[in-house]
Amino acid sequence: MRVHPVRLVLAWVLVWGTVAWGQGAAPGAGLGDCEGNTRFLVGAGLGDITGPAAEVGMMGYGQLSQQTAGLHQRLRSRAFVIVSPCNGRRVAIVSADLGMMFQAVKTQVVERLRARFGAVYSNDNVLLGATHTHSGPGGFSHHTLYNLTTFGFVPQNFEAIVSGIVTSIARAHSRLGEGTLRLEAGELLGASLNRSPEAYRLNPSSERARYPHDVDTRMTLLRMTRAQGGDVGLINWFAVHATSMGNDNRLISGDNKGLASYWFEKAHDKGDTFVAAFAQANAGDVTPNILGGTHGGGADDFEDTELSARKQHDFAARLWARATTPLVGGVDSRHTFVKMDAVDVAPEYTDGTPRRTCPAAIGLSMLAGAEDGPGYGVEGASCAVIHDLWSQFTCALITTPCQGEKPIVLEMGTMLPHPWSPDVLPLQLVTVGPLALVAVPFEVTTMAGRRLRRTVLERLGPRGITEVVVVGLANDYAGYVATREEYARQAYEGASTHFGPWTLAALQQGFDALAVGLGEGHPVPPGPPPTDLRYIQASLRPGVVYDDKLLWVEFGDVVTDAKASYARGDTVRVTFWGGHPKNDLRLEGTYLRVQRKGSIGAWVDVADDGDWETRFRWERESCVPTLGCSHVTVEWHIPRDAAPGTYRVLHEGEWKSGWDARVRPYYGASRVFTVK
């Protein structure tokens, strides 16, 4: 095949980028400079970000007792790189199966990308979002508040997350090829409920009348297809908490969004080259537990997760099928840091009076938790309510004029030597054709998200933006954002709005400025850099000292074996003498395998610890005279469509010697059994 030299050079430039393309150091003429363009370079990649599956506090519910004790599904980072040759700009969009995203992670991801690719990727054009699963290990923030339930920083988990996200972006980058984008959106009904309807109803009736529901039902989907016709993947945004798994669950899980992604990727069966991200939007007051109750009205966590995932998956499949019109336009982005505890907000964004945000603090109702994961006390503990119950009480004793109705239980922003939660936060605005992504480091309530979208749409609508999505928990995390009216009630979301009643107004002002800069093609001020706290992290949790077993057994030996035969729908359970999962996270690998004997006698993998039908459970086993023994139980819930045949269950792990501290691999296998 004859290759034209000019075209070869151009293709190399398009794929690998240049310094100017990477950082957008010289913004172009705004959104209009790619008019009529339908040609993009697209790539997608997966990365394993599964942290320690034993003895690490989980991130989300804030329960000290919720420590990891196994693995249901591996956590993934799903990355997409999109380049628009018409203006030479690119963006890397990531949706990660994490409870939150933190600036500490973003900083190191960008540093490692810069070390690998030069200035192609930066804070400006890398968007890291979290799905908000509450069933992943924590300890990956550099701020005290978010490491309390993990007894400090967990370097092993942090490294797994950073390296996995970098891997996913690097894979997406390496797979860049010419393709098209297609945008589709629709209303997904019956998949979510507002968990704070009383607070929502405090919003103006005229504003509520614009919307038929008290939750955002819109799912927005971006489909990516190769020029030759092969599918790259999709990313969709839908507002619903990833809290189908309750606060008593101790197995690592991507929850409903992780499962929906897994199903979509498995249906396309292209290894790790097809990527389907079910990303988070403005889900601050939105629960997936539509059957009522804490975890769905009596159904167990796994049934709740399947119900929510199925609704999201099936609707995304319909949008996928309808997404046929190529997206027109280009890619652009703007990013700035804002000191959120000291924003002077102009009257046009408030109630007509200049306002100011506050040092970060949480209110009494935050301790009560939300309906998805109740804590202590009840919601709605505002200063007015407390005064009604106890007339001698004056809220001035436990609040500040800036925080208004909030009875403060902890003021993180005034802690020394560093605030316990972030005070400098990133705001980022990304456009892909007519789609604008408003990346916020908060959990934004339904109405707060609507106001943010309206602010951006009013500014960029005249320049061709037709669809605006709030990307929640992006790039960093600092609690919730409720509207001023919702804040007054001090439900869980209002009590968790760190920077006071005018936080939303400050965000509207900040994103309006980003929209002006992006729309007109000029840069925006970078803002004050966040404090780098990486060198002062500490952990109170020891690592694995050693693993032990009874003298007459070996690591990997079977404690409780499989039965001789099973029917479809049954559950296989095999328990092994094991080592501690912290010895090796087995990233990009597995702790277990289910194998079927093939027609020529070779064993073939049919499931591992990334699959929905398997569960890996770890527990400490006391064995005289030591306490260092572990039992590992592998479960396989046999699918209804499993092929009849001969099977076995394997467990693979590592154990740590108490004599030389070396970590050694071990292997165990169940008896052979049949599935009828």
QUIMONOR-V69023 format. One record per residue. N is the residue number from 1. PHI is phi in whole degrees, 0 to 359 (NA if undefined). Layout:
# QUIMONOR-V69023
n=N phi=PHI
n=N phi=PHI
This chain:
# QUIMONOR-V69023
n=1 phi=NA
n=2 phi=279
n=3 phi=250
n=4 phi=287
n=5 phi=298
n=6 phi=294
n=7 phi=295
n=8 phi=297
n=9 phi=297
n=10 phi=299
n=11 phi=297
n=12 phi=297
n=13 phi=296
n=14 phi=297
n=15 phi=284
n=16 phi=266
n=17 phi=76
n=18 phi=226
n=19 phi=301
n=20 phi=296
n=21 phi=293
n=22 phi=296
n=23 phi=260
n=24 phi=63
n=25 phi=299
n=26 phi=235
n=27 phi=306
n=28 phi=278
n=29 phi=274
n=30 phi=97
n=31 phi=291
n=32 phi=276
n=33 phi=277
n=34 phi=236
n=35 phi=301
n=36 phi=87
n=37 phi=286
n=38 phi=235
n=39 phi=258
n=40 phi=226
n=41 phi=255
n=42 phi=227
n=43 phi=206
n=44 phi=221
n=45 phi=205
n=46 phi=252
n=47 phi=219
n=48 phi=273
n=49 phi=237
n=50 phi=284
n=51 phi=273
n=52 phi=301
n=53 phi=267
n=54 phi=205
n=55 phi=60
n=56 phi=228
n=57 phi=298
n=58 phi=278
n=59 phi=257
n=60 phi=146
n=61 phi=274
n=62 phi=71
n=63 phi=263
n=64 phi=301
n=65 phi=282
n=66 phi=273
n=67 phi=253
n=68 phi=301
n=69 phi=214
n=70 phi=145
n=71 phi=216
n=72 phi=261
n=73 phi=219
n=74 phi=296
n=75 phi=271
n=76 phi=233
n=77 phi=257
n=78 phi=245
n=79 phi=241
n=80 phi=225
n=81 phi=250
n=82 phi=235
n=83 phi=239
n=84 phi=250
n=85 phi=300
n=86 phi=296
n=87 phi=231
n=88 phi=69
n=89 phi=245
n=90 phi=217
n=91 phi=214
n=92 phi=249
n=93 phi=248
n=94 phi=237
n=95 phi=241
n=96 phi=246
n=97 phi=286
n=98 phi=226
n=99 phi=292
n=100 phi=215
n=101 phi=249
n=102 phi=235
n=103 phi=301
n=104 phi=303
n=105 phi=291
n=106 phi=302
n=107 phi=301
n=108 phi=285
n=109 phi=299
n=110 phi=295
n=111 phi=299
n=112 phi=287
n=113 phi=295
n=114 phi=295
n=115 phi=295
n=116 phi=269
n=117 phi=241
n=118 phi=73
n=119 phi=270
n=120 phi=296
n=121 phi=242
n=122 phi=208
n=123 phi=305
n=124 phi=298
n=125 phi=246
n=126 phi=249
n=127 phi=246
n=128 phi=251
n=129 phi=243
n=130 phi=246
n=131 phi=284
n=132 phi=81
n=133 phi=300
n=134 phi=262
n=135 phi=237
n=136 phi=238
n=137 phi=293
n=138 phi=256
n=139 phi=81
n=140 phi=245
n=141 phi=263
n=142 phi=258
n=143 phi=247
n=144 phi=303
n=145 phi=305
n=146 phi=271
n=147 phi=247
n=148 phi=296
n=149 phi=282
n=150 phi=253
n=151 phi=57
n=152 phi=112
n=153 phi=288
n=154 phi=242
n=155 phi=303
n=156 phi=296
n=157 phi=290
n=158 phi=303
n=159 phi=294
n=160 phi=299
n=161 phi=291
n=162 phi=298
n=163 phi=294
n=164 phi=292
n=165 phi=294
n=166 phi=299
n=167 phi=301
n=168 phi=296
n=169 phi=292
n=170 phi=297
n=171 phi=294
n=172 phi=298
n=173 phi=299
n=174 phi=291
n=175 phi=260
n=176 phi=303
n=177 phi=206
n=178 phi=294
n=179 phi=194
n=180 phi=234
n=181 phi=244
n=182 phi=228
n=183 phi=247
n=184 phi=214
n=185 phi=214
n=186 phi=193
n=187 phi=260
n=188 phi=265
n=189 phi=263
n=190 phi=76
n=191 phi=245
n=192 phi=201
n=193 phi=224
n=194 phi=279
n=195 phi=273
n=196 phi=229
n=197 phi=296
n=198 phi=296
n=199 phi=293
n=200 phi=302
n=201 phi=290
n=202 phi=282
n=203 phi=293
n=204 phi=307
n=205 phi=299
n=206 phi=295
n=207 phi=286
n=208 phi=297
n=209 phi=293
n=210 phi=286
n=211 phi=236
n=212 phi=283
n=213 phi=224
n=214 phi=268
n=215 phi=228
n=216 phi=280
n=217 phi=262
n=218 phi=279
n=219 phi=254
n=220 phi=246
n=221 phi=234
n=222 phi=247
n=223 phi=260
n=224 phi=241
n=225 phi=226
n=226 phi=293
n=227 phi=299
n=228 phi=278
n=229 phi=112
n=230 phi=284
n=231 phi=274
n=232 phi=268
n=233 phi=153
n=234 phi=209
n=235 phi=225
n=236 phi=231
n=237 phi=238
n=238 phi=214
n=239 phi=273
n=240 phi=198
n=241 phi=297
n=242 phi=268
n=243 phi=233
n=244 phi=291
n=245 phi=276
n=246 phi=278
n=247 phi=281
n=248 phi=257
n=249 phi=286
n=250 phi=234
n=251 phi=261
n=252 phi=299
n=253 phi=206
n=254 phi=279
n=255 phi=58
n=256 phi=296
n=257 phi=287
n=258 phi=296
n=259 phi=291
n=260 phi=300
n=261 phi=298
n=262 phi=302
n=263 phi=299
n=264 phi=294
n=265 phi=292
n=266 phi=294
n=267 phi=296
n=268 phi=271
n=269 phi=48
n=270 phi=237
n=271 phi=67
n=272 phi=255
n=273 phi=272
n=274 phi=261
n=275 phi=235
n=276 phi=234
n=277 phi=256
n=278 phi=258
n=279 phi=268
n=280 phi=265
n=281 phi=235
n=282 phi=273
n=283 phi=255
n=284 phi=307
n=285 phi=244
n=286 phi=243
n=287 phi=252
n=288 phi=274
n=289 phi=277
n=290 phi=284
n=291 phi=274
n=292 phi=91
n=293 phi=80
n=294 phi=291
n=295 phi=234
n=296 phi=99
n=297 phi=71
n=298 phi=108
n=299 phi=292
n=300 phi=283
n=301 phi=302
n=302 phi=291
n=303 phi=292
n=304 phi=301
n=305 phi=297
n=306 phi=298
n=307 phi=298
n=308 phi=293
n=309 phi=297
n=310 phi=296
n=311 phi=298
n=312 phi=292
n=313 phi=299
n=314 phi=294
n=315 phi=290
n=316 phi=298
n=317 phi=297
n=318 phi=292
n=319 phi=296
n=320 phi=303
n=321 phi=292
n=322 phi=276
n=323 phi=280
n=324 phi=241
n=325 phi=268
n=326 phi=300
n=327 phi=285
n=328 phi=245
n=329 phi=134
n=330 phi=222
n=331 phi=245
n=332 phi=203
n=333 phi=199
n=334 phi=219
n=335 phi=214
n=336 phi=210
n=337 phi=258
n=338 phi=231
n=339 phi=280
n=340 phi=291
n=341 phi=270
n=342 phi=213
n=343 phi=266
n=344 phi=273
n=345 phi=261
n=346 phi=291
n=347 phi=303
n=348 phi=292
n=349 phi=256
n=350 phi=245
n=351 phi=265
n=352 phi=97
n=353 phi=239
n=354 phi=301
n=355 phi=230
n=356 phi=218
n=357 phi=281
n=358 phi=238
n=359 phi=303
n=360 phi=299
n=361 phi=205
n=362 phi=246
n=363 phi=262
n=364 phi=302
n=365 phi=291
n=366 phi=297
n=367 phi=292
n=368 phi=288
n=369 phi=71
n=370 phi=258
n=371 phi=300
n=372 phi=290
n=373 phi=206
n=374 phi=301
n=375 phi=246
n=376 phi=235
n=377 phi=90
n=378 phi=231
n=379 phi=284
n=380 phi=86
n=381 phi=277
n=382 phi=271
n=383 phi=302
n=384 phi=294
n=385 phi=294
n=386 phi=297
n=387 phi=295
n=388 phi=296
n=389 phi=281
n=390 phi=218
n=391 phi=297
n=392 phi=281
n=393 phi=283
n=394 phi=238
n=395 phi=291
n=396 phi=300
n=397 phi=288
n=398 phi=231
n=399 phi=217
n=400 phi=235
n=401 phi=304
n=402 phi=293
n=403 phi=280
n=404 phi=63
n=405 phi=285
n=406 phi=273
n=407 phi=285
n=408 phi=280
n=409 phi=252
n=410 phi=205
n=411 phi=256
n=412 phi=295
n=413 phi=290
n=414 phi=254
n=415 phi=292
n=416 phi=242
n=417 phi=279
n=418 phi=225
n=419 phi=304
n=420 phi=281
n=421 phi=221
n=422 phi=298
n=423 phi=251
n=424 phi=258
n=425 phi=239
n=426 phi=272
n=427 phi=243
n=428 phi=220
n=429 phi=233
n=430 phi=237
n=431 phi=239
n=432 phi=231
n=433 phi=59
n=434 phi=275
n=435 phi=260
n=436 phi=245
n=437 phi=251
n=438 phi=262
n=439 phi=270
n=440 phi=240
n=441 phi=272
n=442 phi=219
n=443 phi=265
n=444 phi=257
n=445 phi=290
n=446 phi=305
n=447 phi=288
n=448 phi=298
n=449 phi=296
n=450 phi=298
n=451 phi=293
n=452 phi=298
n=453 phi=298
n=454 phi=295
n=455 phi=300
n=456 phi=289
n=457 phi=294
n=458 phi=298
n=459 phi=278
n=460 phi=255
n=461 phi=305
n=462 phi=297
n=463 phi=256
n=464 phi=106
n=465 phi=282
n=466 phi=243
n=467 phi=229
n=468 phi=239
n=469 phi=237
n=470 phi=273
n=471 phi=263
n=472 phi=278
n=473 phi=52
n=474 phi=250
n=475 phi=74
n=476 phi=194
n=477 phi=209
n=478 phi=210
n=479 phi=80
n=480 phi=252
n=481 phi=225
n=482 phi=253
n=483 phi=291
n=484 phi=301
n=485 phi=291
n=486 phi=294
n=487 phi=303
n=488 phi=299
n=489 phi=283
n=490 phi=56
n=491 phi=289
n=492 phi=307
n=493 phi=293
n=494 phi=292
n=495 phi=295
n=496 phi=263
n=497 phi=275
n=498 phi=299
n=499 phi=263
n=500 phi=93
n=501 phi=293
n=502 phi=253
n=503 phi=298
n=504 phi=299
n=505 phi=300
n=506 phi=295
n=507 phi=293
n=508 phi=301
n=509 phi=296
n=510 phi=294
n=511 phi=285
n=512 phi=297
n=513 phi=295
n=514 phi=297
n=515 phi=295
n=516 phi=298
n=517 phi=298
n=518 phi=292
n=519 phi=295
n=520 phi=265
n=521 phi=81
n=522 phi=243
n=523 phi=290
n=524 phi=243
n=525 phi=300
n=526 phi=291
n=527 phi=80
n=528 phi=287
n=529 phi=290
n=530 phi=291
n=531 phi=291
n=532 phi=274
n=533 phi=252
n=534 phi=295
n=535 phi=269
n=536 phi=239
n=537 phi=277
n=538 phi=220
n=539 phi=228
n=540 phi=264
n=541 phi=257
n=542 phi=288
n=543 phi=278
n=544 phi=285
n=545 phi=279
n=546 phi=193
n=547 phi=248
n=548 phi=225
n=549 phi=200
n=550 phi=290
n=551 phi=299
n=552 phi=267
n=553 phi=237
n=554 phi=242
n=555 phi=299
n=556 phi=98
n=557 phi=295
n=558 phi=274
n=559 phi=269
n=560 phi=233
n=561 phi=265
n=562 phi=290
n=563 phi=282
n=564 phi=288
n=565 phi=206
n=566 phi=218
n=567 phi=254
n=568 phi=303
n=569 phi=93
n=570 phi=284
n=571 phi=241
n=572 phi=270
n=573 phi=231
n=574 phi=226
n=575 phi=249
n=576 phi=239
n=577 phi=286
n=578 phi=229
n=579 phi=254
n=580 phi=284
n=581 phi=299
n=582 phi=292
n=583 phi=298
n=584 phi=198
n=585 phi=286
n=586 phi=52
n=587 phi=299
n=588 phi=64
n=589 phi=228
n=590 phi=201
n=591 phi=271
n=592 phi=211
n=593 phi=217
n=594 phi=253
n=595 phi=236
n=596 phi=242
n=597 phi=284
n=598 phi=281
n=599 phi=293
n=600 phi=258
n=601 phi=95
n=602 phi=278
n=603 phi=277
n=604 phi=239
n=605 phi=293
n=606 phi=241
n=607 phi=198
n=608 phi=218
n=609 phi=280
n=610 phi=266
n=611 phi=268
n=612 phi=295
n=613 phi=277
n=614 phi=251
n=615 phi=219
n=616 phi=243
n=617 phi=243
n=618 phi=241
n=619 phi=212
n=620 phi=287
n=621 phi=240
n=622 phi=283
n=623 phi=220
n=624 phi=301
n=625 phi=260
n=626 phi=241
n=627 phi=246
n=628 phi=264
n=629 phi=269
n=630 phi=226
n=631 phi=247
n=632 phi=241
n=633 phi=247
n=634 phi=254
n=635 phi=244
n=636 phi=231
n=637 phi=273
n=638 phi=295
n=639 phi=298
n=640 phi=295
n=641 phi=254
n=642 phi=299
n=643 phi=288
n=644 phi=300
n=645 phi=158
n=646 phi=256
n=647 phi=228
n=648 phi=207
n=649 phi=244
n=650 phi=245
n=651 phi=233
n=652 phi=237
n=653 phi=199
n=654 phi=226
n=655 phi=237
n=656 phi=252
n=657 phi=282
n=658 phi=278
n=659 phi=271
n=660 phi=239
n=661 phi=63
n=662 phi=281
n=663 phi=256
n=664 phi=235
n=665 phi=282
n=666 phi=218
n=667 phi=210
n=668 phi=221
n=669 phi=222
n=670 phi=283
n=671 phi=295
n=672 phi=282
n=673 phi=222
n=674 phi=248
n=675 phi=246
n=676 phi=258
